[in-house]
Every structure is written in C-alpha cells, then in structure tokens.
Amino acid sequence: MKQLAVIAVGGALGAAARYGLAAIWPTPEGGFPWAIFAVNVSGCLLIGFLMALQPPTLARLFLGTGVLGGYTTFSAYALDFQRLISAARVDLALLYLFGTLVAALLAVQTGDLVARAVFAR
C-alpha cells in the first residue's frame, strides 16, 4: 500500500508540473509543441540520471514511476503529432516525431553519463 501511495503522490506532482509548463508555454495552432517536447526530453534526462543512481525502491517508485511517469507523456506526443498532420504541417510533424525520439534517447544517455560521472562509485 505504501508503494501505491508514493507512486500516486509522485504521479500527481509530475502531472501538475507538466500541466503548468504546458499552460505557460502553449502551442499555437499548427505550431511546434515545444512544451511537451521539453517535458519529454527533460523527463528522459532525469530518468537516465535517476536510474544510474540506483535509488532505494520507494525513492525509485516515487521519482521514476510517479513523478517522471506523470510528468512525461507519450499520449500528448502522439496527439501533438496528429494535430500537426491535421494542420497540414507534415514538415513540423516529422521533425517533432523524429526529433523527440532522438533527443529523448540522447537525454537518457546523457543523464546516465552525468550521474555516473558526478557520483562515481
């Protein structure tokens, strides 16, 4: 029960952070969804960093599954792609599709490398 509680609290915090960022950085019709791009890439950087640290179970559940799980969003990524296609912005849609994937993978690797360098065991 404690594990579910830490995931739920973390998820609420992460989702609220994503909502807040999207609210202050809205995407104009047919524009590049910078807020969700930033959320997903920064979330990947942080998960790479966190997992390299190998935190205790409750901390991993709270921060990884909860906060970062609630913060990052695959569904909004897919929706933003669909909206760009619907707005006939195929160029931006493809840039967003592949740019997010490449940036997210590089961010996870960077987070892992930074954590290992800073906290060398």
GROMACS elastic network, one bead per residue, 0.5 to 0.9 nm:
[ bonds ]
;  ai    aj funct       b0    kb
    1     4     6  0.52320   500
    1     5     6  0.63060   500
    1     6     6  0.88638   500
    2     5     6  0.50829   500
    2     6     6  0.63297   500
    2     7     6  0.87006   500
    2    58     6  0.84284   500
    3     6     6  0.53304   500
    3     7     6  0.62768   500
    3     8     6  0.86314   500
    3    57     6  0.86837   500
    3    58     6  0.65108   500
    3    61     6  0.70081   500
    3    62     6  0.80774   500
    4     7     6  0.51572   500
    4     8     6  0.60841   500
    4     9     6  0.86559   500
    4    61     6  0.85942   500
    5     8     6  0.50887   500
    5     9     6  0.61511   500
    5    10     6  0.84350   500
    5    62     6  0.86622   500
    6     9     6  0.52412   500
    6    10     6  0.59583   500
    6    11     6  0.83550   500
    6    58     6  0.71253   500
    6    59     6  0.83759   500
    6    61     6  0.67750   500
    6    62     6  0.50213   500
    6    63     6  0.87024   500
    6    66     6  0.70825   500
    7    10     6  0.51038   500
    7    11     6  0.58588   500
    7    12     6  0.85142   500
    7    58     6  0.86217   500
    7    61     6  0.57479   500
    7    63     6  0.79654   500
    7    64     6  0.86106   500
    7    65     6  0.62249   500
    7    67     6  0.75407   500
    7    69     6  0.89368   500
    8    11     6  0.50435   500
    8    12     6  0.61573   500
    8    13     6  0.86689   500
    8    62     6  0.80221   500
    8    66     6  0.62248   500
    8    67     6  0.86671   500
    9    12     6  0.52004   500
    9    13     6  0.63403   500
    9    14     6  0.87001   500
    9    62     6  0.74539   500
    9    66     6  0.69260   500
    9    67     6  0.78358   500
   10    13     6  0.51433   500
   10    14     6  0.61312   500
   10    15     6  0.85596   500
   10    61     6  0.82042   500
   10    62     6  0.50895   500
   10    63     6  0.63256   500
   10    64     6  0.84543   500
   10    65     6  0.77035   500
   10    68     6  0.78072   500
   10    69     6  0.83133   500
   10    70     6  0.73292   500
   11    14     6  0.50771   500
   11    15     6  0.59959   500
   11    16     6  0.84059   500
   11    62     6  0.77919   500
   11    63     6  0.85275   500
   11    65     6  0.73966   500
   11    68     6  0.72614   500
   11    69     6  0.63082   500
   11    71     6  0.72672   500
   12    15     6  0.52156   500
   12    16     6  0.60428   500
   12    17     6  0.85634   500
   12    66     6  0.75627   500
   12    67     6  0.71893   500
   12    70     6  0.65609   500
   12    71     6  0.86339   500
   13    16     6  0.51389   500
   13    17     6  0.61785   500
   13    18     6  0.87234   500
   13    66     6  0.80079   500
   13    67     6  0.58976   500
   13    68     6  0.89657   500
   13    70     6  0.72998   500
   13    71     6  0.77613   500
   14    17     6  0.50862   500
   14    18     6  0.62808   500
   14    19     6  0.86324   500
   14    63     6  0.88392   500
   14    66     6  0.70062   500
   14    68     6  0.58757   500
   14    69     6  0.70501   500
   14    72     6  0.77380   500
   15    18     6  0.50831   500
   15    19     6  0.61042   500
   15    20     6  0.85199   500
   15    67     6  0.74656   500
   15    68     6  0.85015   500
   15    69     6  0.82176   500
   15    72     6  0.79012   500
   15    73     6  0.89814   500
   16    19     6  0.50344   500
   16    20     6  0.60325   500
   16    21     6  0.86018   500
   16    70     6  0.81142   500
   16    71     6  0.75778   500
   17    20     6  0.50772   500
   17    21     6  0.62170   500
   17    22     6  0.86179   500
   17    67     6  0.89312   500
   17    70     6  0.86085   500
   17    71     6  0.64188   500
   18    21     6  0.52247   500
   18    22     6  0.61528   500
   18    23     6  0.85072   500
   18    35     6  0.83068   500
   18    36     6  0.78044   500
   18    39     6  0.66528   500
   18    70     6  0.78343   500
   18    71     6  0.51897   500
   18    72     6  0.72839   500
   18    73     6  0.86513   500
   19    22     6  0.51472   500
   19    23     6  0.60064   500
   19    24     6  0.87269   500
   19    71     6  0.84449   500
   20    23     6  0.50358   500
   20    24     6  0.63356   500
   20    25     6  0.85181   500
   21    24     6  0.53447   500
   21    25     6  0.59806   500
   21    26     6  0.82873   500
   21    35     6  0.63435   500
   21    36     6  0.83409   500
   21    39     6  0.79990   500
   22    25     6  0.50251   500
   22    26     6  0.54507   500
   22    27     6  0.79075   500
   22    34     6  0.87138   500
   22    35     6  0.53686   500
   22    36     6  0.69305   500
   22    39     6  0.88046   500
   23    26     6  0.56712   500
   23    35     6  0.87652   500
   24    35     6  0.86531   500
   25    33     6  0.88584   500
   25    34     6  0.75870   500
   25    35     6  0.58280   500
   26    33     6  0.77368   500
   26    34     6  0.82252   500
   26    35     6  0.70473   500
   27    30     6  0.79497   500
   27    31     6  0.58814   500
   27    32     6  0.66077   500
   27    33     6  0.52048   500
   27    34     6  0.70523   500
   27    35     6  0.74553   500
   28    31     6  0.50208   500
   28    32     6  0.77348   500
   28    33     6  0.80393   500
   29    32     6  0.87495   500
   29    83     6  0.84451   500
   29    84     6  0.83619   500
   29    87     6  0.77075   500
   30    33     6  0.88056   500
   30    83     6  0.72543   500
   30    84     6  0.55759   500
   30    85     6  0.86713   500
   30    86     6  0.85149   500
   30    87     6  0.55179   500
   30    88     6  0.79477   500
   30    89     6  0.65318   500
   30    92     6  0.85015   500
   31    34     6  0.85529   500
   31    84     6  0.74678   500
   31    89     6  0.84027   500
   31    92     6  0.78495   500
   32    35     6  0.88310   500
   32    37     6  0.86849   500
   32    80     6  0.84252   500
   32    84     6  0.79744   500
   32    92     6  0.65391   500
   32    93     6  0.80606   500
   32    96     6  0.73036   500
   33    36     6  0.58350   500
   33    37     6  0.62329   500
   33    38     6  0.87097   500
   33    77     6  0.85615   500
   33    80     6  0.66870   500
   33    81     6  0.88166   500
   33    96     6  0.79553   500
   34    38     6  0.59375   500
   34    39     6  0.84540   500
   35    38     6  0.51274   500
   35    39     6  0.61035   500
   35    40     6  0.86653   500
   36    40     6  0.60500   500
   36    41     6  0.84477   500
   36    72     6  0.79515   500
   36    73     6  0.76537   500
   36    76     6  0.71588   500
   36    77     6  0.67878   500
   36    80     6  0.84747   500
   37    40     6  0.53534   500
   37    41     6  0.61287   500
   37    42     6  0.84371   500
   37    77     6  0.76196   500
   37    96     6  0.78235   500
   37    99     6  0.87682   500
   37   100     6  0.62760   500
   37   103     6  0.89582   500
   37   104     6  0.89276   500
   38    41     6  0.52505   500
   38    42     6  0.58167   500
   38    43     6  0.81584   500
   38   100     6  0.89109   500
   39    42     6  0.53454   500
   39    43     6  0.58454   500
   39    44     6  0.84924   500
   39    71     6  0.68811   500
   39    72     6  0.58583   500
   39    73     6  0.79259   500
   40    43     6  0.50553   500
   40    44     6  0.61444   500
   40    45     6  0.86755   500
   40    71     6  0.78128   500
   40    73     6  0.65725   500
   40    74     6  0.80738   500
   40    77     6  0.83240   500
   40   100     6  0.76427   500
   40   103     6  0.89864   500
   40   104     6  0.67712   500
   41    44     6  0.50874   500
   41    45     6  0.62682   500
   41    46     6  0.86877   500
   41    72     6  0.83561   500
   41   100     6  0.70476   500
   41   101     6  0.86757   500
   41   103     6  0.61732   500
   41   105     6  0.82454   500
   41   106     6  0.86624   500
   41   107     6  0.61889   500
   41   108     6  0.82417   500
   42    46     6  0.61704   500
   42    47     6  0.86067   500
   42    72     6  0.85038   500
   42   104     6  0.78749   500
   42   107     6  0.71612   500
   42   108     6  0.88468   500
   43    46     6  0.50856   500
   43    47     6  0.60912   500
   43    48     6  0.85378   500
   43    68     6  0.59437   500
   43    69     6  0.84104   500
   43    71     6  0.69264   500
   43    72     6  0.58230   500
   43   104     6  0.82679   500
   43   107     6  0.84186   500
   43   108     6  0.84598   500
   44    47     6  0.51141   500
   44    48     6  0.60935   500
   44    49     6  0.85230   500
   44    68     6  0.83601   500
   44    72     6  0.80653   500
   44   103     6  0.88205   500
   44   104     6  0.55833   500
   44   105     6  0.73168   500
   44   106     6  0.85146   500
   44   107     6  0.55924   500
   44   109     6  0.86562   500
   44   111     6  0.77350   500
   45    48     6  0.52819   500
   45    49     6  0.62838   500
   45    50     6  0.86761   500
   45   104     6  0.73460   500
   45   105     6  0.85520   500
   45   106     6  0.80399   500
   45   109     6  0.74346   500
   45   110     6  0.64997   500
   45   112     6  0.77926   500
   46    49     6  0.50041   500
   46    50     6  0.59733   500
   46    51     6  0.85312   500
   46    64     6  0.86323   500
   46    68     6  0.78293   500
   46   107     6  0.80918   500
   46   108     6  0.72842   500
   46   111     6  0.60552   500
   46   112     6  0.85719   500
   47    51     6  0.59505   500
   47    52     6  0.84116   500
   47    63     6  0.84395   500
   47    64     6  0.63097   500
   47    68     6  0.70740   500
   47   107     6  0.89651   500
   47   108     6  0.65787   500
   47   111     6  0.71976   500
   47   112     6  0.81810   500
   48    51     6  0.54490   500
   48    52     6  0.62691   500
   48    53     6  0.88854   500
   48   107     6  0.73282   500
   48   109     6  0.62478   500
   48   110     6  0.71941   500
   48   113     6  0.81984   500
   48   114     6  0.89350   500
   48   115     6  0.81293   500
   49    52     6  0.53875   500
   49    53     6  0.66634   500
   49   108     6  0.72870   500
   49   109     6  0.84054   500
   49   110     6  0.77661   500
   49   113     6  0.75212   500
   49   114     6  0.67953   500
   49   115     6  0.51147   500
   49   116     6  0.80649   500
   50    53     6  0.52992   500
   50    54     6  0.67942   500
   50    55     6  0.71666   500
   50    60     6  0.76844   500
   50    63     6  0.80295   500
   50    64     6  0.73345   500
   50   111     6  0.77595   500
   50   112     6  0.76193   500
   50   115     6  0.75677   500
   51    54     6  0.51353   500
   51    55     6  0.71541   500
   51    60     6  0.78093   500
   51    64     6  0.80430   500
   51   111     6  0.88795   500
   51   112     6  0.72499   500
   51   115     6  0.88109   500
   52    55     6  0.83769   500
   52   111     6  0.79730   500
   52   112     6  0.52574   500
   52   113     6  0.80039   500
   52   114     6  0.89240   500
   52   115     6  0.61033   500
   52   116     6  0.64697   500
   53   112     6  0.83020   500
   53   115     6  0.65568   500
   53   116     6  0.74353   500
   53   119     6  0.76271   500
   54    57     6  0.86400   500
   54    60     6  0.77328   500
   55    58     6  0.81218   500
   55    59     6  0.59882   500
   55    60     6  0.56286   500
   56    59     6  0.54485   500
   56    60     6  0.61135   500
   56    61     6  0.86518   500
   57    60     6  0.50910   500
   57    61     6  0.60899   500
   57    62     6  0.85471   500
   58    61     6  0.50511   500
   58    62     6  0.60079   500
   58    63     6  0.84544   500
   59    62     6  0.50878   500
   59    63     6  0.58823   500
   59    64     6  0.78117   500
   60    63     6  0.53358   500
   60    64     6  0.51489   500
   60    65     6  0.69434   500
   60    66     6  0.84774   500
   61    64     6  0.54578   500
   61    66     6  0.60392   500
   61    67     6  0.85302   500
   62    65     6  0.60880   500
   62    67     6  0.61729   500
   62    68     6  0.85280   500
   63    66     6  0.54843   500
   63    68     6  0.60333   500
   63    69     6  0.81797   500
   64    67     6  0.60473   500
   64    68     6  0.51205   500
   64    69     6  0.62930   500
   65    68     6  0.61174   500
   65    70     6  0.76758   500
   66    69     6  0.51559   500
   66    70     6  0.58720   500
   66    71     6  0.83028   500
   67    70     6  0.53003   500
   67    71     6  0.59440   500
   67    72     6  0.86455   500
   68    72     6  0.58949   500
   69    72     6  0.56696   500
   69    73     6  0.75539   500
   70    73     6  0.72521   500
   72    76     6  0.88538   500
   73    76     6  0.55628   500
   73    77     6  0.64432   500
   73    78     6  0.88965   500
   74    78     6  0.62473   500
   74    79     6  0.86114   500
   75    78     6  0.51110   500
   75    79     6  0.60949   500
   75    80     6  0.85463   500
   76    80     6  0.59250   500
   76    81     6  0.84318   500
   77    80     6  0.52460   500
   77    81     6  0.62803   500
   77    82     6  0.87479   500
   77    96     6  0.85653   500
   77    97     6  0.80698   500
   77   100     6  0.85366   500
   78    81     6  0.51157   500
   78    82     6  0.62740   500
   78    83     6  0.86985   500
   78    97     6  0.83540   500
   79    82     6  0.50260   500
   79    83     6  0.61266   500
   79    84     6  0.86506   500
   80    83     6  0.50177   500
   80    84     6  0.62397   500
   80    85     6  0.86622   500
   80    93     6  0.80569   500
   80    96     6  0.85956   500
   81    84     6  0.52463   500
   81    85     6  0.63471   500
   81    86     6  0.87001   500
   81    90     6  0.89427   500
   81    92     6  0.85099   500
   81    93     6  0.52743   500
   81    94     6  0.78944   500
   81    96     6  0.69901   500
   81    97     6  0.66679   500
   82    85     6  0.50746   500
   82    86     6  0.61195   500
   82    87     6  0.85951   500
   82    93     6  0.77027   500
   83    87     6  0.61186   500
   83    88     6  0.86542   500
   83    89     6  0.86013   500
   83    93     6  0.83117   500
   84    87     6  0.50153   500
   84    88     6  0.63681   500
   84    89     6  0.50938   500
   84    90     6  0.65893   500
   84    91     6  0.86963   500
   84    92     6  0.68216   500
   84    93     6  0.52753   500
   84    94     6  0.89959   500
   85    88     6  0.50531   500
   85    89     6  0.54792   500
   85    90     6  0.53466   500
   85    91     6  0.87488   500
   85    92     6  0.84390   500
   85    93     6  0.60746   500
   85    94     6  0.88773   500
   86    89     6  0.74040   500
   86    90     6  0.85751   500
   87    90     6  0.81663   500
   88    91     6  0.84915   500
   88    93     6  0.88200   500
   89    92     6  0.54576   500
   89    93     6  0.60694   500
   89    94     6  0.86931   500
   90    94     6  0.60613   500
   90    95     6  0.84346   500
   91    94     6  0.54592   500
   91    95     6  0.62393   500
   91    96     6  0.86276   500
   92    96     6  0.59247   500
   92    97     6  0.83859   500
   93    96     6  0.51230   500
   93    97     6  0.60077   500
   93    98     6  0.86650   500
   94    98     6  0.60875   500
   94    99     6  0.78781   500
   95    98     6  0.55453   500
   95    99     6  0.53340   500
   95   100     6  0.79694   500
   96    99     6  0.50373   500
   96   100     6  0.56576   500
   96   101     6  0.83020   500
   97   100     6  0.57224   500
   97   101     6  0.65755   500
   98   101     6  0.50985   500
   98   102     6  0.61418   500
   98   103     6  0.84131   500
   99   102     6  0.52992   500
   99   103     6  0.58930   500
   99   104     6  0.82816   500
  100   103     6  0.51510   500
  100   104     6  0.57766   500
  100   105     6  0.84391   500
  101   104     6  0.52236   500
  101   105     6  0.62147   500
  101   106     6  0.86066   500
  102   105     6  0.53202   500
  102   106     6  0.61602   500
  102   107     6  0.84886   500
  103   106     6  0.51350   500
  103   107     6  0.59397   500
  103   108     6  0.86860   500
  104   108     6  0.62758   500
  104   109     6  0.87101   500
  105   108     6  0.52787   500
  105   109     6  0.64130   500
  105   110     6  0.86224   500
  106   109     6  0.51609   500
  106   110     6  0.60167   500
  106   111     6  0.85566   500
  107   111     6  0.59873   500
  107   112     6  0.84786   500
  108   111     6  0.51695   500
  108   112     6  0.62159   500
  108   113     6  0.86684   500
  109   112     6  0.51376   500
  109   113     6  0.61750   500
  109   114     6  0.86031   500
  110   113     6  0.50833   500
  110   114     6  0.60141   500
  110   115     6  0.84963   500
  111   114     6  0.51965   500
  111   115     6  0.61126   500
  111   116     6  0.85555   500
  112   115     6  0.53022   500
  112   116     6  0.62029   500
  112   117     6  0.86236   500
  113   116     6  0.51627   500
  113   117     6  0.60850   500
  113   118     6  0.85623   500
  114   117     6  0.50701   500
  114   118     6  0.59969   500
  114   119     6  0.82959   500
  115   118     6  0.51786   500
  115   119     6  0.57285   500
  115   120     6  0.77401   500
  116   119     6  0.52439   500
  116   120     6  0.51260   500
  116   121     6  0.77242   500
  117   120     6  0.53244   500
  117   121     6  0.89688   500
